Amino acid sequence: MIFVYILQCSDGSYYTGYTTDIKRRLQEHNEGLGSKYTRGRRPVKCVYHEEMASKSDALKRELNIKKLNRSQKERLIQANPGKHDYNT
């Protein structure tokens, strides 16, 4: 399984990525082992995720989400309640 996810950083900004293991990746971000972007914006929490059929689909969806503006991302997050159950 491949997942696309959105994290909300401590400064309120959003980070989008993809992974095969959301819980592990979230832990890595919060330990400072994730992306350079989230390293200085910890703690982060997962506010959205969706399962994709392939890595190719995940990369396309990640790019699509990254192109959304903040209000569009917030609408996506709000339209999918319960998509944040990987927080530790």
C-alpha positions in Angstrom: 0.0 0.0 0.0 1.1 3.5 -0.8 -0.3 6.5 1.0 -0.3 10.2 0.2 -0.6 12.3 3.4 -0.8 15.8 4.6 0.8 16.9 7.9 0.0 20.0 9.8 3.2 21.6 11.2 3.5 23.4 14.5 3.5 26.7 12.7 0.2 25.8 11.0 1.7 25.1 7.6 1.0 22.0 5.6 3.4 19.4 4.3 2.5 16.7 1.7 4.3 13.5 1.1 3.9 9.8 0.3 4.9 6.7 2.1 4.2 2.9 2.5 3.9 3.3 6.3 2.2 6.4 7.7 2.8 5.7 11.4 6.6 5.2 10.8 6.9 8.2 8.6 5.0 10.4 11.1 7.4 9.3 13.8 10.4 10.0 11.6 9.1 13.6 10.9 8.6 14.2 14.6 12.0 12.8 15.5 13.6 15.2 13.0 14.5 12.4 10.5 11.8 13.3 8.0 12.1 16.1 5.5 14.1 19.3 5.9 10.9 21.3 5.8 9.3 19.6 8.8 12.5 19.4 10.8 12.2 22.9 12.1 8.4 22.8 12.4 7.9 20.0 14.9 5.7 18.6 16.2 3.7 17.6 13.2 0.4 15.8 13.0 -1.2 13.8 10.2 -4.4 15.6 9.2 -5.2 13.7 6.0 -4.2 10.6 4.1 -5.5 8.5 1.2 -4.5 5.1 -0.1 -3.2 4.9 -3.7 -3.0 1.9 -6.0 0.6 2.4 -7.0 3.7 4.6 -6.4 3.1 6.3 -9.7 -0.5 7.2 -8.7 0.8 8.4 -5.3 3.4 10.7 -6.9 0.8 12.2 -9.2 -1.6 12.8 -6.3 1.1 14.3 -4.1 2.0 16.8 -6.9 -1.7 17.5 -7.4 -2.2 18.3 -3.6 1.0 20.4 -3.5 -0.5 22.6 -6.2 -3.6 23.4 -4.1 -3.7 26.6 -2.2 -4.2 26.6 1.5 -7.9 27.0 1.5 -8.3 24.2 -1.1 -6.1 21.9 1.2 -8.3 22.8 4.2 -11.4 21.9 2.3 -9.9 18.6 1.3 -9.0 17.9 4.9 -12.4 18.9 6.2 -14.2 16.9 3.6 -12.5 13.7 4.9 -13.0 13.5 8.7 -11.2 10.6 10.3 -8.3 10.8 7.9 -5.8 11.6 10.7 -5.8 8.5 12.9 -2.0 7.9 12.7 -1.0 10.5 15.2 1.1 9.2 18.1 
